[in-house]
Amino acid sequence: MVNVNNLPAGLAEELAFSEDELQELKIARKKPIIFDEDCPETTPERAMKFRRVNPPRESIAKRA
C-alpha cells in the first residue's frame, strides 16, 4: 500500500482527478441507484445467504 502523503509532486498531480472528472462525480452522486434484472436489490433474506469469500482468521498470539 502506498502512502499518498509521501508521493512526489509530479506523480500526485498525475493521479489527481481532473476538473471534468470531479464534475462527473458530482453529477453521479445526485443520480439514484437503478436496479434491474441483472443487478437486483439485495433483500435481507438474500443478504443472509451470502458467505464471506475470505473467512476471518483465528487470532494468532503475537510473538514477543
All heavy atoms as TSV, in Angstrom:
chain	resi	resn	atom	element	x	y	z
A	1	MET	N	N	0.847	-1.166	0.000
A	1	MET	CA	C	0.000	0.000	0.000
A	1	MET	C	C	0.898	1.236	0.000
A	1	MET	O	O	1.944	1.253	0.618
A	1	MET	CB	C	-0.881	-0.038	1.235
A	1	MET	CG	C	-2.072	0.822	1.127
A	1	MET	SD	S	-3.342	0.239	2.256
A	1	MET	CE	C	-4.659	0.097	1.116
A	2	VAL	N	N	0.461	2.263	-0.673
A	2	VAL	CA	C	1.265	3.470	-0.826
A	2	VAL	C	C	0.685	4.579	0.032
A	2	VAL	O	O	-0.524	4.786	0.070
A	2	VAL	CB	C	1.276	3.915	-2.308
A	2	VAL	CG1	C	2.020	5.211	-2.471
A	2	VAL	CG2	C	1.860	2.835	-3.179
A	3	ASN	N	N	1.548	5.301	0.718
A	3	ASN	CA	C	1.131	6.460	1.489
A	3	ASN	C	C	1.068	7.649	0.537
A	3	ASN	O	O	2.090	8.092	0.016
A	3	ASN	CB	C	2.116	6.717	2.631
A	3	ASN	CG	C	1.645	7.815	3.544
A	3	ASN	OD1	O	0.728	8.564	3.232
A	3	ASN	ND2	N	2.270	7.901	4.703
A	4	VAL	N	N	-0.118	8.184	0.302
A	4	VAL	CA	C	-0.274	9.260	-0.670
A	4	VAL	C	C	0.358	10.567	-0.195
A	4	VAL	O	O	0.581	11.472	-0.985
A	4	VAL	CB	C	-1.752	9.492	-1.034
A	4	VAL	CG1	C	-2.315	8.317	-1.774
A	4	VAL	CG2	C	-2.575	9.807	0.184
A	5	ASN	N	N	0.647	10.682	1.081
A	5	ASN	CA	C	1.283	11.897	1.591
A	5	ASN	C	C	2.769	11.964	1.214
A	5	ASN	O	O	3.366	13.029	1.265
A	5	ASN	CB	C	1.140	11.983	3.113
A	5	ASN	CG	C	-0.300	12.136	3.531
A	5	ASN	OD1	O	-1.098	12.751	2.830
A	5	ASN	ND2	N	-0.642	11.556	4.654
A	6	ASN	N	N	3.346	10.831	0.836
A	6	ASN	CA	C	4.769	10.789	0.516
A	6	ASN	C	C	5.042	10.646	-0.983
A	6	ASN	O	O	6.146	10.294	-1.368
A	6	ASN	CB	C	5.439	9.623	1.266
A	6	ASN	CG	C	5.383	9.811	2.760
A	6	ASN	OD1	O	5.329	10.931	3.248
A	6	ASN	ND2	N	5.388	8.720	3.490
A	7	LEU	N	N	4.043	10.926	-1.826
A	7	LEU	CA	C	4.238	10.819	-3.266
A	7	LEU	C	C	4.971	12.041	-3.803
A	7	LEU	O	O	4.769	13.147	-3.306
A	7	LEU	CB	C	2.883	10.716	-3.983
A	7	LEU	CG	C	2.113	9.429	-3.814
A	7	LEU	CD1	C	0.773	9.537	-4.530
A	7	LEU	CD2	C	2.876	8.256	-4.364
A	8	PRO	N	N	5.807	11.860	-4.813
A	8	PRO	CA	C	6.416	13.019	-5.466
A	8	PRO	C	C	5.331	13.912	-6.066
A	8	PRO	O	O	4.266	13.438	-6.467
A	8	PRO	CB	C	7.283	12.415	-6.564
A	8	PRO	CG	C	7.434	10.981	-6.218
A	8	PRO	CD	C	6.266	10.601	-5.375
A	9	ALA	N	N	5.579	15.209	-6.167
A	9	ALA	CA	C	4.575	16.172	-6.618
A	9	ALA	C	C	4.058	15.832	-8.017
A	9	ALA	O	O	2.857	15.918	-8.282
A	9	ALA	CB	C	5.153	17.579	-6.590
A	10	GLY	N	N	4.946	15.462	-8.928
A	10	GLY	CA	C	4.526	15.145	-10.283
A	10	GLY	C	C	3.586	13.956	-10.337
A	10	GLY	O	O	2.595	13.963	-11.074
A	11	LEU	N	N	3.875	12.939	-9.553
A	11	LEU	CA	C	3.036	11.748	-9.530
A	11	LEU	C	C	1.690	12.050	-8.878
A	11	LEU	O	O	0.656	11.578	-9.334
A	11	LEU	CB	C	3.746	10.607	-8.802
A	11	LEU	CG	C	3.021	9.264	-8.784
A	11	LEU	CD1	C	2.754	8.761	-10.197
A	11	LEU	CD2	C	3.836	8.249	-8.018
A	12	ALA	N	N	1.698	12.850	-7.833
A	12	ALA	CA	C	0.447	13.215	-7.155
A	12	ALA	C	C	-0.462	13.984	-8.103
A	12	ALA	O	O	-1.676	13.768	-8.130
A	12	ALA	CB	C	0.746	14.036	-5.908
A	13	GLU	N	N	0.106	14.887	-8.907
A	13	GLU	CA	C	-0.699	15.647	-9.864
A	13	GLU	C	C	-1.243	14.734	-10.953
A	13	GLU	O	O	-2.369	14.913	-11.419
A	13	GLU	CB	C	0.140	16.759	-10.491
A	13	GLU	CG	C	0.462	17.893	-9.543
A	13	GLU	CD	C	1.377	18.928	-10.158
A	13	GLU	OE1	O	1.575	18.898	-11.387
A	13	GLU	OE2	O	1.887	19.772	-9.407
A	14	GLU	N	N	-0.462	13.763	-11.365
A	14	GLU	CA	C	-0.881	12.829	-12.410
A	14	GLU	C	C	-2.032	11.950	-11.936
A	14	GLU	O	O	-2.927	11.620	-12.709
A	14	GLU	CB	C	0.299	11.962	-12.831
A	14	GLU	CG	C	0.018	11.044	-13.990
A	14	GLU	CD	C	1.241	10.225	-14.376
A	14	GLU	OE1	O	2.376	10.703	-14.202
A	14	GLU	OE2	O	1.036	9.096	-14.842
A	15	LEU	N	N	-2.025	11.590	-10.656
A	15	LEU	CA	C	-3.057	10.721	-10.114
A	15	LEU	C	C	-4.310	11.470	-9.673
A	15	LEU	O	O	-5.347	10.850	-9.444
A	15	LEU	CB	C	-2.498	9.929	-8.925
A	15	LEU	CG	C	-1.399	8.927	-9.255
A	15	LEU	CD1	C	-0.846	8.322	-7.971
A	15	LEU	CD2	C	-1.913	7.841	-10.174
A	16	ALA	N	N	-4.238	12.785	-9.559
A	16	ALA	CA	C	-5.370	13.581	-9.094
A	16	ALA	C	C	-6.470	13.608	-10.158
A	16	ALA	O	O	-6.203	13.496	-11.359
A	16	ALA	CB	C	-4.919	14.998	-8.770
A	17	PHE	N	N	-7.721	13.769	-9.717
A	17	PHE	CA	C	-8.840	13.879	-10.637
A	17	PHE	C	C	-8.774	15.202	-11.377
A	17	PHE	O	O	-8.428	16.239	-10.802
A	17	PHE	CB	C	-10.178	13.810	-9.892
A	17	PHE	CG	C	-10.506	12.445	-9.371
A	17	PHE	CD1	C	-10.591	12.204	-8.009
A	17	PHE	CD2	C	-10.754	11.405	-10.241
A	17	PHE	CE1	C	-10.910	10.957	-7.538
A	17	PHE	CE2	C	-11.075	10.144	-9.777
A	17	PHE	CZ	C	-11.155	9.913	-8.416
A	18	SER	N	N	-9.159	15.182	-12.647
A	18	SER	CA	C	-9.238	16.425	-13.420
A	18	SER	C	C	-10.548	17.125	-13.070
A	18	SER	O	O	-11.432	16.556	-12.426
A	18	SER	CB	C	-9.190	16.120	-14.920
A	18	SER	OG	O	-10.369	15.457	-15.315
A	19	GLU	N	N	-10.699	18.371	-13.505
A	19	GLU	CA	C	-11.924	19.117	-13.228
A	19	GLU	C	C	-13.131	18.434	-13.868
A	19	GLU	O	O	-14.207	18.389	-13.277
A	19	GLU	CB	C	-11.796	20.553	-13.739
A	19	GLU	CG	C	-10.876	21.415	-12.907
A	19	GLU	CD	C	-11.354	21.566	-11.473
A	19	GLU	OE1	O	-12.584	21.710	-11.251
A	19	GLU	OE2	O	-10.509	21.510	-10.567
A	20	ASP	N	N	-12.950	17.885	-15.079
A	20	ASP	CA	C	-14.042	17.183	-15.749
A	20	ASP	C	C	-14.468	15.947	-14.963
A	20	ASP	O	O	-15.659	15.666	-14.811
A	20	ASP	CB	C	-13.633	16.772	-17.166
A	20	ASP	CG	C	-13.470	17.956	-18.094
A	20	ASP	OD1	O	-14.051	19.021	-17.798
A	20	ASP	OD2	O	-12.766	17.807	-19.106
A	21	GLU	N	N	-13.493	15.207	-14.450
A	21	GLU	CA	C	-13.796	14.008	-13.673
A	21	GLU	C	C	-14.500	14.367	-12.365
A	21	GLU	O	O	-15.435	13.681	-11.951
A	21	GLU	CB	C	-12.518	13.227	-13.385
A	21	GLU	CG	C	-11.905	12.597	-14.616
A	21	GLU	CD	C	-10.532	12.033	-14.378
A	21	GLU	OE1	O	-9.787	12.562	-13.525
A	21	GLU	OE2	O	-10.194	11.036	-15.060
A	22	LEU	N	N	-14.070	15.450	-11.717
A	22	LEU	CA	C	-14.732	15.883	-10.487
A	22	LEU	C	C	-16.170	16.298	-10.760
A	22	LEU	O	O	-17.073	16.011	-9.969
A	22	LEU	CB	C	-13.959	17.042	-9.846
A	22	LEU	CG	C	-12.610	16.674	-9.244
A	22	LEU	CD1	C	-11.876	17.929	-8.795
A	22	LEU	CD2	C	-12.778	15.723	-8.079
A	23	GLN	N	N	-16.401	16.961	-11.891
A	23	GLN	CA	C	-17.756	17.360	-12.261
A	23	GLN	C	C	-18.626	16.130	-12.515
A	23	GLN	O	O	-19.778	16.085	-12.085
A	23	GLN	CB	C	-17.716	18.259	-13.506
A	23	GLN	CG	C	-19.030	18.906	-13.826
A	23	GLN	CD	C	-19.463	19.893	-12.767
A	23	GLN	OE1	O	-18.639	20.450	-12.042
A	23	GLN	NE2	N	-20.753	20.095	-12.660
A	24	GLU	N	N	-18.083	15.129	-13.198
A	24	GLU	CA	C	-18.822	13.893	-13.445
A	24	GLU	C	C	-19.176	13.191	-12.133
A	24	GLU	O	O	-20.284	12.650	-11.993
A	24	GLU	CB	C	-18.006	12.949	-14.314
A	24	GLU	CG	C	-17.923	13.347	-15.761
A	24	GLU	CD	C	-17.122	12.356	-16.584
A	24	GLU	OE1	O	-17.106	11.159	-16.254
A	24	GLU	OE2	O	-16.506	12.790	-17.565
A	25	LEU	N	N	-18.264	13.202	-11.178
A	25	LEU	CA	C	-18.532	12.579	-9.882
A	25	LEU	C	C	-19.648	13.307	-9.138
A	25	LEU	O	O	-20.513	12.684	-8.516
A	25	LEU	CB	C	-17.262	12.546	-9.032
A	25	LEU	CG	C	-16.210	11.527	-9.460
A	25	LEU	CD1	C	-14.923	11.744	-8.676
A	25	LEU	CD2	C	-16.710	10.120	-9.273
A	26	LYS	N	N	-19.656	14.638	-9.199
A	26	LYS	CA	C	-20.717	15.410	-8.549
A	26	LYS	C	C	-22.073	15.073	-9.145
A	26	LYS	O	O	-23.057	14.909	-8.430
A	26	LYS	CB	C	-20.454	16.911	-8.702
A	26	LYS	CG	C	-19.414	17.446	-7.773
A	26	LYS	CD	C	-19.271	18.948	-7.950
A	26	LYS	CE	C	-18.195	19.503	-7.054
A	26	LYS	NZ	N	-18.042	20.951	-7.218
A	27	ILE	N	N	-22.128	14.956	-10.470
A	27	ILE	CA	C	-23.384	14.626	-11.147
A	27	ILE	C	C	-23.819	13.211	-10.786
A	27	ILE	O	O	-25.000	12.952	-10.523
A	27	ILE	CB	C	-23.236	14.800	-12.674
A	27	ILE	CG1	C	-23.024	16.276	-13.014
A	27	ILE	CG2	C	-24.436	14.238	-13.407
A	27	ILE	CD1	C	-22.590	16.523	-14.444
A	28	ALA	N	N	-22.877	12.277	-10.770
A	28	ALA	CA	C	-23.201	10.880	-10.471
A	28	ALA	C	C	-23.711	10.704	-9.043
A	28	ALA	O	O	-24.570	9.860	-8.795
A	28	ALA	CB	C	-21.977	10.005	-10.703
A	29	ARG	N	N	-23.208	11.506	-8.107
A	29	ARG	CA	C	-23.662	11.398	-6.706
A	29	ARG	C	C	-25.136	11.730	-6.575
A	29	ARG	O	O	-25.817	11.226	-5.685
A	29	ARG	CB	C	-22.858	12.345	-5.819
A	29	ARG	CG	C	-21.515	11.834	-5.447
A	29	ARG	CD	C	-20.870	12.728	-4.393
A	29	ARG	NE	N	-19.466	12.432	-4.323
A	29	ARG	CZ	C	-18.492	13.240	-4.709
A	29	ARG	NH1	N	-18.778	14.426	-5.181
A	29	ARG	NH2	N	-17.243	12.878	-4.618
A	30	LYS	N	N	-25.635	12.596	-7.438
A	30	LYS	CA	C	-27.026	13.039	-7.349
A	30	LYS	C	C	-27.992	12.058	-8.000
A	30	LYS	O	O	-29.186	12.116	-7.752
A	30	LYS	CB	C	-27.173	14.409	-8.004
A	30	LYS	CG	C	-26.408	15.484	-7.267
A	30	LYS	CD	C	-26.507	16.815	-7.970
A	30	LYS	CE	C	-25.646	17.846	-7.257
A	30	LYS	NZ	N	-25.655	19.129	-7.949
A	31	LYS	N	N	-27.494	11.145	-8.828
A	31	LYS	CA	C	-28.360	10.195	-9.523
A	31	LYS	C	C	-28.733	9.041	-8.593
A	31	LYS	O	O	-27.922	8.594	-7.786
A	31	LYS	CB	C	-27.656	9.638	-10.761
A	31	LYS	CG	C	-27.469	10.662	-11.854
A	31	LYS	CD	C	-26.863	10.023	-13.073
A	31	LYS	CE	C	-26.732	11.035	-14.193
A	31	LYS	NZ	N	-26.200	10.422	-15.409
A	32	PRO	N	N	-29.963	8.542	-8.726
A	32	PRO	CA	C	-30.358	7.395	-7.892
A	32	PRO	C	C	-29.751	6.100	-8.422
A	32	PRO	O	O	-29.383	5.999	-9.591
A	32	PRO	CB	C	-31.877	7.374	-8.048
A	32	PRO	CG	C	-32.118	7.981	-9.387
A	32	PRO	CD	C	-31.042	9.025	-9.570
A	33	ILE	N	N	-29.666	5.117	-7.547
A	33	ILE	CA	C	-29.205	3.787	-7.946
A	33	ILE	C	C	-30.374	3.086	-8.624
A	33	ILE	O	O	-31.489	3.066	-8.102
A	33	ILE	CB	C	-28.733	2.975	-6.729
A	33	ILE	CG1	C	-27.545	3.667	-6.079
A	33	ILE	CG2	C	-28.394	1.547	-7.131
A	33	ILE	CD1	C	-27.110	3.052	-4.772
A	34	ILE	N	N	-30.131	2.531	-9.804
A	34	ILE	CA	C	-31.184	1.853	-10.549
A	34	ILE	C	C	-30.868	0.359	-10.577
A	34	ILE	O	O	-29.828	-0.060	-11.052
A	34	ILE	CB	C	-31.278	2.403	-11.993
A	34	ILE	CG1	C	-31.600	3.891	-11.940
A	34	ILE	CG2	C	-32.323	1.643	-12.781
A	34	ILE	CD1	C	-31.556	4.569	-13.283
A	35	PHE	N	N	-31.800	-0.429	-10.035
A	35	PHE	CA	C	-31.655	-1.880	-10.022
A	35	PHE	C	C	-32.404	-2.450	-11.217
A	35	PHE	O	O	-33.412	-1.902	-11.650
A	35	PHE	CB	C	-32.215	-2.462	-8.720
A	35	PHE	CG	C	-31.489	-1.975	-7.500
A	35	PHE	CD1	C	-32.024	-0.979	-6.707
A	35	PHE	CD2	C	-30.268	-2.502	-7.156
A	35	PHE	CE1	C	-31.355	-0.529	-5.585
A	35	PHE	CE2	C	-29.587	-2.061	-6.031
A	35	PHE	CZ	C	-30.140	-1.071	-5.255
A	36	ASP	N	N	-31.895	-3.552	-11.782
A	36	ASP	CA	C	-32.569	-4.226	-12.891
A	36	ASP	C	C	-32.452	-5.730	-12.700
A	36	ASP	O	O	-32.036	-6.198	-11.645
A	36	ASP	CB	C	-32.009	-3.770	-14.242
A	36	ASP	CG	C	-30.524	-4.060	-14.400
A	36	ASP	OD1	O	-29.950	-4.770	-13.551
A	36	ASP	OD2	O	-29.933	-3.593	-15.381
A	37	GLU	N	N	-32.829	-6.495	-13.733
A	37	GLU	CA	C	-32.804	-7.955	-13.589
A	37	GLU	C	C	-31.387	-8.506	-13.479
A	37	GLU	O	O	-31.167	-9.553	-12.885
A	37	GLU	CB	C	-33.546	-8.640	-14.743
A	37	GLU	CG	C	-32.968	-8.392	-16.114
A	37	GLU	CD	C	-33.450	-7.107	-16.768
A	37	GLU	OE1	O	-34.327	-6.415	-16.212
A	37	GLU	OE2	O	-32.919	-6.773	-17.838
A	38	ASP	N	N	-30.403	-7.792	-14.026
A	38	ASP	CA	C	-29.010	-8.241	-13.920
A	38	ASP	C	C	-28.409	-7.918	-12.560
A	38	ASP	O	O	-27.480	-8.578	-12.113
A	38	ASP	CB	C	-28.151	-7.592	-15.001
A	38	ASP	CG	C	-28.501	-8.089	-16.389
A	38	ASP	OD1	O	-28.974	-9.240	-16.499
A	38	ASP	OD2	O	-28.313	-7.335	-17.354
A	39	CYS	N	N	-28.913	-6.880	-11.926
A	39	CYS	CA	C	-28.384	-6.449	-10.629
A	39	CYS	C	C	-29.556	-6.048	-9.729
A	39	CYS	O	O	-29.822	-4.869	-9.530
A	39	CYS	CB	C	-27.422	-5.274	-10.831
A	39	CYS	SG	S	-26.655	-4.747	-9.315
A	40	PRO	N	N	-30.279	-7.041	-9.183
A	40	PRO	CA	C	-31.434	-6.718	-8.352
A	40	PRO	C	C	-31.005	-6.215	-6.970
A	40	PRO	O	O	-29.894	-6.460	-6.515
A	40	PRO	CB	C	-32.171	-8.060	-8.236
A	40	PRO	CG	C	-31.096	-9.077	-8.401
A	40	PRO	CD	C	-30.097	-8.479	-9.337
A	41	GLU	N	N	-31.919	-5.495	-6.337
A	41	GLU	CA	C	-31.656	-5.006	-4.987
A	41	GLU	C	C	-31.594	-6.196	-4.030
A	41	GLU	O	O	-32.382	-7.139	-4.134
A	41	GLU	CB	C	-32.764	-4.046	-4.564
A	41	GLU	CG	C	-32.513	-3.376	-3.247
A	41	GLU	CD	C	-33.534	-2.303	-2.942
A	41	GLU	OE1	O	-34.519	-2.181	-3.673
A	41	GLU	OE2	O	-33.329	-1.584	-1.960
A	42	THR	N	N	-30.656	-6.165	-3.101
A	42	THR	CA	C	-30.493	-7.257	-2.142
A	42	THR	C	C	-31.480	-7.083	-0.999
A	42	THR	O	O	-31.534	-6.027	-0.371
A	42	THR	CB	C	-29.058	-7.295	-1.599
A	42	THR	OG1	O	-28.179	-7.462	-2.699
A	42	THR	CG2	C	-28.862	-8.431	-0.634
A	43	THR	N	N	-32.246	-8.114	-0.747
A	43	THR	CA	C	-33.197	-8.099	0.358
A	43	THR	C	C	-32.507	-8.666	1.599
A	43	THR	O	O	-31.482	-9.351	1.479
A	43	THR	CB	C	-34.427	-8.956	0.016
A	43	THR	OG1	O	-33.992	-10.303	-0.178
A	43	THR	CG2	C	-35.136	-8.452	-1.224
A	44	PRO	N	N	-33.038	-8.425	2.766
A	44	PRO	CA	C	-32.431	-9.009	3.973
A	44	PRO	C	C	-32.354	-10.531	3.917
A	44	PRO	O	O	-31.385	-11.124	4.387
A	44	PRO	CB	C	-33.357	-8.558	5.103
A	44	PRO	CG	C	-33.985	-7.304	4.599
A	44	PRO	CD	C	-34.126	-7.499	3.107
A	45	GLU	N	N	-33.354	-11.171	3.298
A	45	GLU	CA	C	-33.334	-12.632	3.190
A	45	GLU	C	C	-32.182	-13.095	2.309
A	45	GLU	O	O	-31.501	-14.073	2.601
A	45	GLU	CB	C	-34.659	-13.153	2.614
A	45	GLU	CG	C	-35.863	-12.918	3.506
A	45	GLU	CD	C	-36.400	-11.496	3.420
A	45	GLU	OE1	O	-36.193	-10.820	2.390
A	45	GLU	OE2	O	-37.038	-11.060	4.395
A	46	ARG	N	N	-31.965	-12.399	1.192
A	46	ARG	CA	C	-30.864	-12.760	0.296
A	46	ARG	C	C	-29.522	-12.429	0.930
A	46	ARG	O	O	-28.539	-13.137	0.730
A	46	ARG	CB	C	-31.008	-12.030	-1.032
A	46	ARG	CG	C	-32.166	-12.567	-1.852
A	46	ARG	CD	C	-32.291	-11.886	-3.164
A	46	ARG	NE	N	-31.066	-12.041	-3.922
A	46	ARG	CZ	C	-30.811	-11.456	-5.066
A	46	ARG	NH1	N	-31.711	-10.678	-5.604
A	46	ARG	NH2	N	-29.678	-11.642	-5.698
A	47	ALA	N	N	-29.470	-11.353	1.700
A	47	ALA	CA	C	-28.215	-10.969	2.341
A	47	ALA	C	C	-27.771	-12.021	3.351
A	47	ALA	O	O	-26.567	-12.239	3.524
A	47	ALA	CB	C	-28.372	-9.614	3.027
A	48	MET	N	N	-28.718	-12.690	3.983
A	48	MET	CA	C	-28.375	-13.720	4.964
A	48	MET	C	C	-27.721	-14.932	4.302
A	48	MET	O	O	-27.000	-15.679	4.940
A	48	MET	CB	C	-29.628	-14.171	5.724
A	48	MET	CG	C	-30.224	-13.098	6.607
A	48	MET	SD	S	-29.129	-12.558	7.916
A	48	MET	CE	C	-29.057	-14.013	8.909
A	49	LYS	N	N	-27.943	-15.117	2.994
A	49	LYS	CA	C	-27.389	-16.266	2.284
A	49	LYS	C	C	-25.953	-16.022	1.806
A	49	LYS	O	O	-25.294	-16.963	1.385
A	49	LYS	CB	C	-28.270	-16.614	1.085
A	49	LYS	CG	C	-29.634	-17.115	1.487
A	49	LYS	CD	C	-30.461	-17.445	0.272
A	49	LYS	CE	C	-31.840	-17.920	0.689
A	49	LYS	NZ	N	-32.668	-18.229	-0.476
A	50	PHE	N	N	-25.486	-14.788	1.870
A	50	PHE	CA	C	-24.123	-14.506	1.430
A	50	PHE	C	C	-23.118	-15.172	2.352
A	50	PHE	O	O	-23.328	-15.281	3.560
A	50	PHE	CB	C	-23.844	-13.000	1.405
A	50	PHE	CG	C	-24.341	-12.329	0.169
A	50	PHE	CD1	C	-25.390	-11.435	0.232
A	50	PHE	CD2	C	-23.757	-12.568	-1.065
A	50	PHE	CE1	C	-25.848	-10.803	-0.901
A	50	PHE	CE2	C	-24.208	-11.945	-2.211
A	50	PHE	CZ	C	-25.260	-11.062	-2.122
A	51	ARG	N	N	-22.036	-15.618	1.772
A	51	ARG	CA	C	-20.965	-16.249	2.540
A	51	ARG	C	C	-19.699	-15.448	2.285
A	51	ARG	O	O	-19.430	-15.016	1.165
A	51	ARG	CB	C	-20.781	-17.690	2.058
A	51	ARG	CG	C	-19.736	-18.466	2.812
A	51	ARG	CD	C	-19.694	-19.917	2.340
A	51	ARG	NE	N	-19.489	-20.052	0.908
A	51	ARG	CZ	C	-18.275	-20.170	0.337
A	51	ARG	NH1	N	-17.202	-20.176	1.077
A	51	ARG	NH2	N	-18.157	-20.295	-0.965
A	52	ARG	N	N	-18.922	-15.214	3.318
A	52	ARG	CA	C	-17.676	-14.472	3.168
A	52	ARG	C	C	-16.715	-15.233	2.270
A	52	ARG	O	O	-16.568	-16.440	2.390
A	52	ARG	CB	C	-17.003	-14.252	4.523
A	52	ARG	CG	C	-17.681	-13.206	5.369
A	52	ARG	CD	C	-16.920	-13.026	6.654
A	52	ARG	NE	N	-15.584	-12.519	6.380
A	52	ARG	CZ	C	-14.995	-11.578	7.079
A	52	ARG	NH1	N	-15.612	-11.044	8.088
A	52	ARG	NH2	N	-13.793	-11.184	6.781
A	53	VAL	N	N	-16.058	-14.514	1.376
A	53	VAL	CA	C	-15.069	-15.130	0.497
A	53	VAL	C	C	-13.820	-15.470	1.295
A	53	VAL	O	O	-13.258	-16.545	1.170
A	53	VAL	CB	C	-14.727	-14.186	-0.673
A	53	VAL	CG1	C	-13.625	-14.772	-1.526
A	53	VAL	CG2	C	-15.963	-13.919	-1.511
A	54	ASN	N	N	-13.388	-14.547	2.142
A	54	ASN	CA	C	-12.218	-14.765	2.993
A	54	ASN	C	C	-12.688	-14.802	4.438
A	54	ASN	O	O	-12.847	-13.760	5.064
A	54	ASN	CB	C	-11.194	-13.634	2.818
A	54	ASN	CG	C	-10.645	-13.597	1.425
A	54	ASN	OD1	O	-10.456	-14.624	0.805
A	54	ASN	ND2	N	-10.408	-12.399	0.926
A	55	PRO	N	N	-12.916	-15.982	4.976
A	55	PRO	CA	C	-13.388	-16.048	6.357
A	55	PRO	C	C	-12.353	-15.463	7.322
A	55	PRO	O	O	-11.148	-15.489	7.036
A	55	PRO	CB	C	-13.590	-17.533	6.618
A	55	PRO	CG	C	-13.015	-18.254	5.481
A	55	PRO	CD	C	-12.736	-17.291	4.394
A	56	PRO	N	N	-12.804	-14.905	8.431
A	56	PRO	CA	C	-11.850	-14.326	9.384
A	56	PRO	C	C	-10.899	-15.392	9.921
A	56	PRO	O	O	-11.298	-16.539	10.140
A	56	PRO	CB	C	-12.729	-13.767	10.492
A	56	PRO	CG	C	-14.063	-14.373	10.307
A	56	PRO	CD	C	-14.172	-14.822	8.892
A	57	ARG	N	N	-9.662	-14.988	10.101
A	57	ARG	CA	C	-8.647	-15.919	10.609
A	57	ARG	C	C	-8.753	-16.054	12.111
A	57	ARG	O	O	-9.253	-15.172	12.803
A	57	ARG	CB	C	-7.245	-15.405	10.279
A	57	ARG	CG	C	-6.971	-15.325	8.822
A	57	ARG	CD	C	-5.566	-14.864	8.614
A	57	ARG	NE	N	-5.315	-14.609	7.201
A	57	ARG	CZ	C	-4.176	-14.180	6.720
A	57	ARG	NH1	N	-3.168	-13.911	7.543
A	57	ARG	NH2	N	-4.021	-13.978	5.451
A	58	GLU	N	N	-8.255	-17.174	12.591
A	58	GLU	CA	C	-8.143	-17.353	14.037
A	58	GLU	C	C	-7.113	-16.352	14.527
A	58	GLU	O	O	-6.098	-16.119	13.874
A	58	GLU	CB	C	-7.678	-18.782	14.355
A	58	GLU	CG	C	-8.588	-19.863	13.854
A	58	GLU	CD	C	-9.664	-20.185	14.859
A	58	GLU	OE1	O	-9.440	-19.982	16.061
A	58	GLU	OE2	O	-10.725	-20.634	14.414
A	59	SER	N	N	-7.352	-15.748	15.665
A	59	SER	CA	C	-6.366	-14.770	16.156
A	59	SER	C	C	-5.085	-15.493	16.552
A	59	SER	O	O	-5.101	-16.517	17.229
A	59	SER	CB	C	-6.934	-13.995	17.335
A	59	SER	OG	O	-7.209	-14.873	18.393
A	60	ILE	N	N	-3.994	-14.959	16.105
A	60	ILE	CA	C	-2.683	-15.536	16.373
A	60	ILE	C	C	-2.002	-14.669	17.426
A	60	ILE	O	O	-1.923	-13.456	17.273
A	60	ILE	CB	C	-1.814	-15.589	15.098
A	60	ILE	CG1	C	-2.509	-16.451	14.043
A	60	ILE	CG2	C	-0.435	-16.128	15.414
A	60	ILE	CD1	C	-1.840	-16.411	12.687
A	61	ALA	N	N	-1.550	-15.295	18.488
A	61	ALA	CA	C	-0.878	-14.541	19.544
A	61	ALA	C	C	0.422	-13.959	18.990
A	61	ALA	O	O	1.192	-14.645	18.312
A	61	ALA	CB	C	-0.585	-15.448	20.732
A	62	LYS	N	N	0.629	-12.680	19.261
A	62	LYS	CA	C	1.866	-12.027	18.784
A	62	LYS	C	C	3.063	-12.549	19.558
A	62	LYS	O	O	2.994	-12.785	20.759
A	62	LYS	CB	C	1.764	-10.511	18.930
A	62	LYS	CG	C	0.762	-9.909	18.010
A	62	LYS	CD	C	0.849	-8.409	18.078
A	62	LYS	CE	C	-0.100	-7.785	17.059
A	62	LYS	NZ	N	0.000	-6.347	17.074
A	63	ARG	N	N	4.125	-12.703	18.804
A	63	ARG	CA	C	5.357	-13.160	19.461
A	63	ARG	C	C	6.057	-11.969	20.074
A	63	ARG	O	O	6.045	-10.875	19.527
A	63	ARG	CB	C	6.260	-13.821	18.449
A	63	ARG	CG	C	5.623	-15.056	17.860
A	63	ARG	CD	C	6.536	-15.695	16.855
A	63	ARG	NE	N	5.767	-16.698	16.103
A	63	ARG	CZ	C	6.094	-17.116	14.937
A	63	ARG	NH1	N	7.153	-16.671	14.331
A	63	ARG	NH2	N	5.352	-18.014	14.321
A	64	ALA	N	N	6.713	-12.202	21.184
A	64	ALA	CA	C	7.396	-11.122	21.900
A	64	ALA	C	C	8.646	-10.679	21.240
A	64	ALA	O	O	9.226	-10.918	20.347
A	64	ALA	CB	C	7.734	-11.538	23.312
